[in-house]
Amino acid sequence: MTDTAAVTGFDSDEKPTGAHNAEAASFGGTGMKIAGYVGMVLVFLVVAGPLFWIVVTSVKERPDIYTQPAQWWPAHPTSDGYHSATTAIPFWDYFRNSVIITAILSIAKIVLGVMSAYALSLMRFPGRNLLFVVIIAALMVPNQITVISNYALVSQLGWRNTYQGIIIPLAGVAFGTFLMRNQFLSVPGEIIEAARLDGAGPLKLLWRVVLPMSWPTLIAFSIITVVNEWNEYLWPFLMSDDSRSGTLPIGLTHLQNNDGITNWGPVMAATVLAMLPVLIVFLALQRHMIKGLTAGAVKG
């Protein structure tokens, strides 16, 4: 009988090289999965931990906030923090201002961003590339650099403590123009040419052809804009002295100064109330936002 080892080239107790490679690949894949899960858990704790602490602190009684060791669950939950947050300051006036300013700014940025991106991507005119370079350069300039000049100009116009004093200087659309331009450029040229041959003018081409193919990116841009404007702090803080035009972040600052820096219960309660609107919007549209941000990342 022929010896198996002589025929196959390896001892009967040893596994083929391919089997070793398969086991190593399987072990490596399992290790990567474990590392991925560990990373996800760590990211979740980093993100969810502070949010959980904010919510828990908002329903604690004042003495329980400062106990040592810290209580991760309130012994006697109470809504006193929410009552104080909405009565110690004109909370709903700040809330109204935030809604108005966020709505106007978001609509203005979305409309201007779409129109400018369309012009820079699908229309031909002299200086188009130079104009796009200027817009990209604007993205590299931090807003803090222009605060002093903008503040002086707005003050001279008498726009402090007004909606227009907050809205107009923040209405720049460099990011939206960049994001939407890249999306419009990804629309197949054959579709654009076919629409033009069918007699579609610039506006009809935008509303009937380009935008319907760009909804995920447009929704992502809209969500980012709404969240950023809702949370804007520095410029509204410089422009507003009270609840006439101040936004919710300004109200939180006044609440902290009003009740004292150590009374964190009402501050955390107001923070929860301020987070809820944008959190609801984000959770409702998160899938569209992910699609929009990853559009064009994988090409078939």
NORSULCOR-V652416 format. One record per pair of residues at least 12 apart in sequence whose C-alpha atoms are under 10 Angstrom apart, sorted by sequence separation. I is the first residue (numbers start at 1). J is the second residue. D is the distance in Angstrom with one decimal. If there is no record, write none. Layout:
# NORSULCOR-V652416
I,J,D
I,J,D
This chain:
# NORSULCOR-V652416
64,76,8.8
120,132,7.0
153,165,9.7
154,166,9.0
193,205,10.0
236,248,9.7
237,249,8.2
238,250,9.6
242,254,8.7
255,267,6.6
256,268,9.8
60,73,8.4
61,74,7.8
64,77,10.0
192,205,7.6
195,208,9.2
233,246,9.7
236,249,8.6
237,250,5.9
241,254,9.8
254,267,9.7
57,71,9.2
59,73,9.4
60,74,5.4
61,75,8.5
151,165,9.1
154,168,9.5
191,205,10.0
192,206,9.7
195,209,7.6
233,247,8.1
236,250,7.4
237,251,9.5
252,266,9.2
253,267,8.6
56,71,9.1
57,72,8.8
59,74,7.1
60,75,7.7
61,76,7.0
117,132,9.2
150,165,9.6
154,169,8.6
195,210,9.9
232,247,8.5
233,248,8.8
234,249,9.2
252,267,6.5
255,270,8.6
56,72,7.3
57,73,8.6
58,74,9.5
59,75,9.8
60,76,6.8
61,77,7.0
62,78,9.7
116,132,9.6
153,169,9.9
231,247,8.8
232,248,9.3
233,249,5.9
234,250,9.0
237,253,9.2
251,267,9.7
252,268,9.1
56,73,6.5
57,74,7.7
59,76,8.3
60,77,5.4
61,78,6.4
192,209,7.7
230,247,8.2
231,248,8.2
232,249,7.5
233,250,6.9
252,269,9.9
53,71,9.7
56,74,6.6
59,77,5.2
60,78,6.0
61,79,8.7
62,80,9.3
151,169,9.2
191,209,8.0
192,210,8.0
230,248,8.1
231,249,6.8
232,250,9.4
252,270,6.8
53,72,7.4
58,77,9.0
59,78,5.0
60,79,8.1
61,80,7.7
62,81,8.7
150,169,7.1
191,210,9.1
230,249,8.5
231,250,10.0
251,270,8.8
252,271,7.3
52,72,8.9
53,73,9.0
57,77,9.4
58,78,8.4
59,79,5.7
60,80,8.5
61,81,8.0
233,253,9.9
52,73,9.8
56,77,8.6
58,79,7.8
59,80,7.5
60,81,7.8
249,270,9.5
58,80,8.7
59,81,6.5
147,169,9.4
184,206,9.5
187,209,9.3
188,210,9.8
248,270,8.7
249,271,8.6
252,274,9.0
58,81,5.9
59,82,8.0
146,169,9.7
187,210,7.2
248,271,8.9
251,274,10.0
57,81,8.9
58,82,7.3
186,210,10.0
187,211,9.8
185,210,9.7
248,273,9.5
249,274,8.0
184,210,6.7
187,213,7.4
248,274,6.7
58,85,9.8
143,170,9.2
183,210,9.2
184,211,8.3
186,213,9.8
187,214,8.3
248,275,10.0
183,211,9.6
186,214,9.4
184,213,8.7
183,213,9.1
184,214,7.3
180,211,9.8
183,214,6.7
183,215,9.9
139,172,9.9
183,216,9.7
184,217,9.7
138,172,9.2
139,173,9.3
140,174,9.9
180,214,8.3
183,217,7.0
138,173,9.5
139,174,6.1
182,217,9.7
183,218,8.9
138,174,6.6
139,175,6.7
135,172,9.7
137,174,8.8
138,175,8.9
180,217,7.1
135,173,8.6
136,174,6.8
179,217,7.8
180,218,7.2
135,174,5.5
136,175,8.1
139,178,9.2
179,218,8.9
134,174,9.2
135,175,8.4
136,177,9.1
179,220,9.6
180,221,8.0
132,174,9.2
135,177,8.0
136,178,7.3
176,218,9.0
179,221,7.5
135,178,7.9
231,274,8.9
177,221,9.8
230,274,8.8
231,275,9.0
132,177,8.9
176,221,6.5
230,275,9.2
132,178,8.3
175,221,8.8
176,222,8.9
230,277,9.3
231,278,9.2
176,224,9.4
227,275,9.7
230,278,7.7
132,181,9.7
176,225,8.4
175,225,9.5
227,277,9.4
228,278,9.7
227,278,6.1
173,225,9.7
226,278,7.6
227,279,8.8
227,281,9.0
223,278,8.6
226,281,9.1
227,282,8.5
117,173,9.7
121,177,9.8
226,282,9.6
116,173,8.6
117,174,9.5
120,177,8.5
121,178,10.0
116,174,9.4
119,177,9.7
120,178,9.4
171,229,10.0
223,281,7.6
224,282,9.1
104,163,9.7
108,167,9.4
112,171,8.8
113,172,8.7
114,173,9.2
117,176,7.8
118,177,8.5
121,180,9.0
122,181,8.8
170,229,8.7
223,282,6.8
108,168,9.6
112,172,8.6
113,173,5.5
116,176,9.0
117,177,4.8
120,180,9.9
121,181,5.7
105,166,9.3
106,167,9.9
109,170,9.1
110,171,9.8
112,173,6.7
113,174,7.5
116,177,6.1
117,178,6.9
120,181,6.8
121,182,7.9
101,163,6.9
105,167,6.1
109,171,6.0
111,173,9.3
112,174,9.7
113,175,8.0
114,176,7.4
115,177,8.3
116,178,9.3
117,179,8.1
118,180,7.8
119,181,8.6
120,182,9.9
121,183,9.2
122,184,7.6
167,229,9.7
170,232,9.5
220,282,9.6
223,285,7.9
100,163,8.6
101,164,8.9
104,167,7.7
105,168,8.2
108,171,6.8
109,172,6.9
110,173,7.9
113,176,4.9
114,177,6.6
117,180,5.6
118,181,6.5
121,184,6.5
122,185,7.5
223,286,8.7
104,168,10.0
107,171,9.8
108,172,9.1
109,173,5.6
112,176,8.4
113,177,4.6
114,178,9.7
116,180,8.9
117,181,4.4
118,182,9.8
120,184,9.5
121,185,6.0
101,166,7.9
102,167,8.7
105,170,7.5
106,171,8.5
108,173,8.8
109,174,9.3
111,176,9.5
112,177,8.0
113,178,8.3
114,179,9.3
115,180,9.3
116,181,8.1
117,182,8.2
118,183,9.7
120,185,9.5
121,186,9.8
170,235,8.3
220,285,8.3
223,288,9.6
224,289,8.7
97,163,8.3
101,167,6.6
105,171,6.3
109,175,9.6
110,176,7.2
113,179,8.7
114,180,6.3
115,181,9.6
117,183,9.0
118,184,6.9
169,235,8.8
170,236,9.7
219,285,7.7
220,286,8.2
223,289,7.3
100,167,10.0
104,171,9.4
105,172,9.5
109,176,7.3
110,177,9.0
113,180,7.1
114,181,8.0
117,184,7.6
118,185,9.0
122,189,9.7
219,286,9.2
220,287,9.2
222,289,8.9
109,177,9.2
113,181,8.7
117,185,9.4
167,235,9.5
219,287,9.8
220,288,6.6
221,289,7.8
166,235,6.9
167,236,9.0
216,285,9.6
219,288,6.4
220,289,4.1
110,180,9.7
114,184,9.4
122,192,8.8
165,235,9.4
166,236,5.9
218,288,9.0
219,289,6.1
220,290,7.3
165,236,8.7
166,237,9.4
216,287,8.7
217,288,7.7
218,289,8.5
219,290,9.6
220,291,8.0
221,292,8.0
166,238,9.1
216,288,5.1
217,289,7.0
219,291,9.3
220,292,5.4
221,293,8.6
163,236,9.4
166,239,6.5
215,288,8.2
216,289,6.3
217,290,8.7
219,292,7.1
220,293,6.6
162,236,9.8
165,239,6.8
166,240,8.4
215,289,9.7
216,290,8.0
217,291,7.2
218,292,7.1
219,293,9.6
220,294,10.0
161,236,8.8
165,240,9.1
216,291,5.7
217,292,3.7
218,293,9.6
160,236,9.6
161,237,9.8
163,239,9.2
215,291,9.4
216,292,4.2
217,293,6.4
161,238,9.2
162,239,7.7
163,240,9.3
215,292,7.7
216,293,8.0
217,294,8.6
160,238,8.5
161,239,5.7
162,240,7.6
214,292,8.1
216,294,9.3
217,295,7.2
123,202,8.4
160,239,5.1
161,240,4.7
166,245,8.4
216,295,7.9
122,202,8.9
159,239,8.1
160,240,6.5
161,241,6.6
165,245,9.4
166,246,9.2
159,240,9.9
160,241,8.5
161,242,7.7
163,244,8.9
164,245,9.6
166,247,10.0
214,295,9.2
161,243,8.8
162,244,7.6
163,245,6.1
119,202,9.2
122,205,9.8
161,244,6.6
162,245,5.7
163,246,8.8
118,202,9.1
122,206,9.4
151,235,8.6
155,239,8.6
161,245,5.5
162,246,8.8
118,203,9.7
150,235,9.5
154,239,8.6
160,245,9.0
161,246,7.5
118,205,9.9
119,206,10.0
147,234,9.0
151,238,7.8
115,203,9.5
118,206,7.4
122,210,9.9
147,235,7.5
151,239,7.8
144,234,8.6
115,206,8.7
143,234,9.5
144,235,9.0
147,238,9.0
114,206,9.1
118,210,8.8
143,235,9.2
118,211,9.7
114,211,8.8
114,218,8.4
113,218,9.8
114,221,9.9
110,218,8.2
113,221,9.3
110,219,9.8
183,292,8.9
186,295,9.0
187,296,10.0
183,293,9.9
186,296,7.2
110,221,7.6
109,221,9.5
110,222,6.6
180,292,10.0
183,295,7.7
109,222,8.7
179,292,9.7
182,295,9.7
183,296,7.9
179,293,8.9
182,296,9.0
106,221,9.7
107,222,8.6
110,225,7.9
106,222,7.1
109,225,7.6
110,226,9.8
106,223,9.1
109,226,9.7
106,224,9.4
107,225,9.1
106,225,5.9
107,226,9.1
105,225,8.4
106,226,5.8
105,226,8.3
106,227,9.3
103,225,9.9
106,228,9.2
102,225,8.7
103,226,7.6
106,229,7.2
102,226,6.4
105,229,7.2
106,230,9.4
102,227,8.6
104,229,9.8
105,230,9.6
102,228,8.8
103,229,8.7
99,226,9.9
102,229,5.4
103,230,9.0
101,229,7.9
102,230,5.6
101,230,8.1
102,231,9.1
99,229,9.7
100,230,10.0
102,232,9.2
98,229,8.5
99,230,7.8
98,230,6.4
98,231,8.9
98,232,9.5
95,230,10.0
101,236,9.9
98,236,10.0
101,245,8.8
100,245,9.6
101,246,9.6
102,247,9.3
97,243,8.0
101,247,8.1
96,243,9.5
97,244,7.8
98,245,8.5
100,247,9.4
94,242,8.8
95,243,9.4
96,244,9.9
97,245,5.8
98,246,7.6
99,247,8.5
93,242,9.8
94,243,5.7
96,245,9.1
97,246,6.4
98,247,4.7
99,248,9.3
93,243,6.0
94,244,7.9
96,246,9.4
97,247,5.4
98,248,6.1
92,243,9.2
93,244,7.5
94,245,7.4
95,246,8.9
96,247,8.0
97,248,7.7
98,249,8.8
90,242,9.3
91,243,8.4
93,245,8.4
94,246,5.8
95,247,6.5
96,248,8.7
98,250,9.9
89,242,10.0
90,243,6.8
93,246,8.3
94,247,4.8
95,248,5.6
89,243,8.8
90,244,9.8
93,247,8.3
94,248,5.0
95,249,9.4
92,247,9.9
93,248,8.7
94,249,8.4
91,247,9.4
92,248,8.8
94,250,7.8
95,251,8.6
91,248,7.5
94,251,6.1
93,251,9.1
94,252,9.3
92,251,9.6
91,251,6.7
90,251,7.9
91,252,8.7
89,251,7.2
89,252,8.8
90,254,9.9
91,255,9.0
89,254,7.5
90,255,9.5
85,251,9.6
88,254,9.4
89,255,6.2
85,252,8.7
88,255,6.9
89,256,10.0
87,255,9.8
86,255,9.5
89,258,8.1
85,255,7.2
88,258,7.6
89,259,9.7
84,255,9.3
85,256,9.7
88,259,7.8
85,259,9.5
84,259,9.1
98,274,9.5
88,266,8.9
95,273,9.4
99,277,9.7
87,266,9.9
91,270,8.3
95,274,8.0
85,265,8.5
86,266,8.5
84,265,8.7
85,266,4.8
81,263,9.4
84,266,5.7
85,267,6.7
91,273,9.9
81,264,8.6
82,265,8.1
83,266,7.8
84,267,8.9
85,268,8.6
86,269,9.0
91,274,9.9
81,265,5.1
82,266,6.0
85,269,6.4
86,270,7.5
80,265,8.2
81,266,4.1
82,267,8.7
84,269,8.6
85,270,5.4
79,265,9.5
80,266,7.7
81,267,7.7
82,268,8.6
83,269,8.7
84,270,8.9
85,271,9.1
79,266,9.4
81,268,7.8
82,269,5.2
83,270,9.5
86,273,9.6
81,269,5.7
82,270,6.7
85,273,9.2
80,269,9.1
81,270,8.2
82,271,9.8
79,269,8.7
82,272,9.2
82,273,8.5
66,262,9.2
65,262,9.6
66,263,9.8
65,263,8.8
66,264,9.7
65,264,7.8
62,262,9.5
63,263,9.8
65,265,7.6
62,263,7.2
64,265,9.9
62,264,8.0
62,265,6.6
60,264,9.7
61,265,7.5
62,266,9.5
60,265,6.8
58,264,7.8
59,265,7.1
60,266,9.8
57,264,7.5
58,265,4.9
59,266,9.0
57,265,5.9
58,266,6.5
56,265,9.3
57,266,9.0
58,267,7.6
59,268,8.7
60,269,9.9
54,264,9.4
55,265,9.6
57,267,9.3
58,268,4.9
59,269,7.5
54,265,8.9
57,268,6.5
58,269,4.5
56,268,8.7
57,269,7.8
58,270,8.2
54,267,9.2
55,268,7.0
56,269,9.3
58,271,8.6
54,268,5.6
55,269,7.2
58,272,7.8
53,268,9.0
54,269,7.8
54,270,10.0
55,271,8.7
51,268,9.9
54,271,7.8
55,272,6.6
54,272,7.3
55,273,10.0
51,271,9.9
51,272,8.8
51,275,10.0
